[in-house]
């Protein structure tokens, strides 16, 4: 109960403490975004590969009106075992400055070190490569799991817009 209260207070203050020994990865997805949904196997692969190294993952659903039941149903449908959270007030979105889904933000000691695409599979909306040429998120997590803190790096994500709150 104390941990839940601490997390709630930290989130209300605009801070989300990292519980991972090395890093926290926020993965912004939408249940209704075909590009986000196509990335489910890759996000799950990254989670299974890097979470044993003390890297914490969190799926963030920034959709207004999405219920916890619908979020769980979506996670089950796409095979996610990654912990997930609703972000209807966009507190996580603001912290990471996320703009589209899918998009990743990696924090080390609460400092943003990576922001952007999972990989370069999508060149533009409706234009995808069969396989990515660069696996940006994987590279950042590989460095962190090896004990290196990468300098800040940002890439441009292609996906569904995160709608502004009204």
C-alpha positions as CSV (number, residue, x, y, z in Angstrom):
1,X,0.0,0.0,0.0
2,X,2.8,2.4,0.8
3,X,4.5,1.8,-2.5
4,X,1.3,2.4,-4.4
5,X,0.7,5.7,-2.5
6,X,4.3,6.7,-3.1
7,X,3.9,6.1,-6.9
8,X,0.6,8.0,-7.0
9,X,2.2,11.0,-5.2
10,X,5.3,10.9,-7.4
11,X,3.1,10.7,-10.6
12,X,0.9,13.6,-9.3
13,X,4.1,15.6,-8.8
14,X,5.0,14.9,-12.4
15,X,7.8,12.5,-11.6
16,X,7.7,8.8,-12.2
17,X,10.5,7.1,-10.2
18,X,12.4,4.3,-11.9
19,X,12.2,1.0,-10.2
20,X,14.5,-0.7,-12.6
21,X,18.1,-1.0,-11.4
22,X,19.4,0.5,-14.7
23,X,16.6,2.2,-16.6
24,X,12.9,2.7,-17.2
25,X,11.4,2.3,-20.7
26,X,8.0,3.9,-21.4
27,X,6.4,2.4,-24.5
28,X,3.5,4.5,-25.8
29,X,0.9,2.5,-27.7
30,X,-2.8,2.9,-28.7
31,X,-5.2,0.0,-28.8
32,X,-6.7,1.3,-32.1
33,X,-3.4,2.0,-33.9
34,X,-2.4,-0.6,-36.5
35,X,1.2,0.5,-36.4
36,X,1.4,0.1,-32.6
37,X,-0.4,-3.3,-32.8
38,X,2.1,-4.5,-35.4
39,X,5.0,-3.7,-33.0
40,X,3.5,-5.9,-30.2
41,X,5.8,-8.9,-30.9
42,X,8.9,-6.7,-31.0
43,X,8.0,-4.8,-27.8
44,X,7.4,-8.1,-26.0
45,X,10.8,-9.4,-27.3
46,X,12.6,-6.4,-26.0
47,X,10.9,-6.7,-22.6
48,X,11.8,-10.4,-22.3
49,X,15.4,-9.7,-23.4
50,X,16.2,-6.7,-21.2
51,X,14.0,-6.9,-18.1
52,X,16.2,-9.5,-16.5
53,X,19.0,-6.9,-16.6
54,X,17.1,-4.6,-14.3
55,X,15.4,-2.5,-17.0
56,X,11.8,-1.7,-16.2
57,X,9.2,-1.5,-18.9
58,X,5.8,0.1,-18.9
59,X,3.2,0.1,-21.7
60,X,1.5,3.5,-21.6
61,X,-2.0,3.9,-23.2
62,X,-2.5,7.7,-23.7
63,X,-6.1,7.2,-25.0
64,X,-8.8,9.3,-23.4
65,X,-11.8,7.1,-22.5
66,X,-10.0,3.8,-22.6
67,X,-11.0,1.6,-19.6
68,X,-8.8,-0.7,-17.6
69,X,-10.9,-3.6,-18.9
70,X,-10.3,-2.6,-22.5
71,X,-6.6,-2.1,-21.8
72,X,-6.3,-5.6,-20.4
73,X,-8.3,-7.1,-23.2
74,X,-6.0,-5.4,-25.7
75,X,-2.9,-6.6,-23.9
76,X,-4.2,-10.2,-23.9
77,X,-5.2,-10.0,-27.5
78,X,-1.7,-8.9,-28.6
79,X,0.2,-11.2,-26.2
80,X,1.6,-8.5,-23.9
81,X,3.1,-9.5,-20.5
82,X,4.6,-6.0,-20.1
83,X,3.0,-4.1,-17.2
84,X,0.6,-1.4,-18.5
85,X,-0.9,1.8,-17.3
86,X,-3.6,4.2,-18.5
87,X,-2.5,7.8,-19.1
88,X,-5.7,9.7,-19.7
89,X,-4.2,12.9,-18.2
90,X,-1.0,12.6,-20.3
91,X,1.3,12.8,-17.4
92,X,3.6,10.1,-18.9
93,X,3.2,11.8,-22.3
94,X,4.3,15.1,-20.9
95,X,7.3,13.6,-19.1
96,X,8.5,11.9,-22.2
97,X,7.3,14.5,-24.7
98,X,5.8,11.7,-26.7
99,X,3.8,12.6,-29.8
100,X,2.9,9.4,-31.6
101,X,2.4,5.7,-31.0
102,X,4.4,3.6,-31.0
103,X,7.1,5.6,-29.4
104,X,9.6,4.8,-26.7
105,X,11.3,6.9,-24.0
106,X,14.2,5.6,-22.0
107,X,15.1,7.1,-18.7
108,X,18.3,6.4,-16.7
109,X,18.3,7.8,-13.1
110,X,15.2,9.8,-14.2
111,X,17.2,11.4,-17.1
112,X,15.9,11.0,-20.6
113,X,18.5,9.2,-22.7
114,X,16.5,8.0,-25.7
115,X,13.3,9.2,-27.3
116,X,11.7,8.0,-30.5
117,X,11.0,5.1,-32.7
118,X,11.5,1.4,-31.8
119,X,13.2,0.9,-35.2
120,X,13.0,2.2,-38.7
121,X,10.6,-0.4,-40.1
122,X,8.1,2.4,-41.0
123,X,9.5,5.0,-43.4
124,X,6.2,6.9,-43.5
125,X,2.5,6.2,-42.9
126,X,1.5,3.2,-45.0
127,X,5.2,2.6,-46.1
128,X,6.9,-0.2,-44.2
129,X,10.0,-2.2,-44.9
130,X,9.8,-6.0,-44.5
131,X,12.6,-5.7,-41.9
132,X,14.1,-2.7,-40.1
133,X,17.6,-1.5,-41.0
134,X,18.2,0.1,-37.6
135,X,16.9,-1.1,-34.2
136,X,17.3,2.1,-32.3
137,X,15.6,1.1,-29.0
138,X,17.4,-2.3,-29.0
139,X,20.7,-0.5,-29.4
140,X,20.1,1.9,-26.5
141,X,18.9,-0.9,-24.2
142,X,21.9,-3.1,-25.2
143,X,24.3,-0.3,-24.1
144,X,22.4,0.3,-20.8
145,X,22.4,-3.4,-20.0
146,X,26.2,-3.4,-20.5
147,X,26.5,-0.7,-17.9
148,X,26.9,2.3,-20.3
149,X,24.7,5.4,-20.1
150,X,24.3,6.5,-23.7
151,X,24.2,10.2,-24.5
152,X,20.8,11.6,-25.3
153,X,19.6,10.4,-28.7
154,X,16.3,11.2,-30.5
155,X,14.7,9.7,-33.6
156,X,11.5,10.4,-35.3
157,X,8.6,8.0,-34.8
158,X,6.1,7.1,-37.5
159,X,2.6,6.2,-36.2
160,X,-0.7,7.3,-34.8
161,X,-0.9,10.8,-33.2
162,X,-1.4,11.1,-29.5
163,X,-4.4,13.4,-29.4
164,X,-4.2,16.6,-27.3
165,X,-6.4,16.8,-24.3
166,X,-9.3,19.2,-24.5
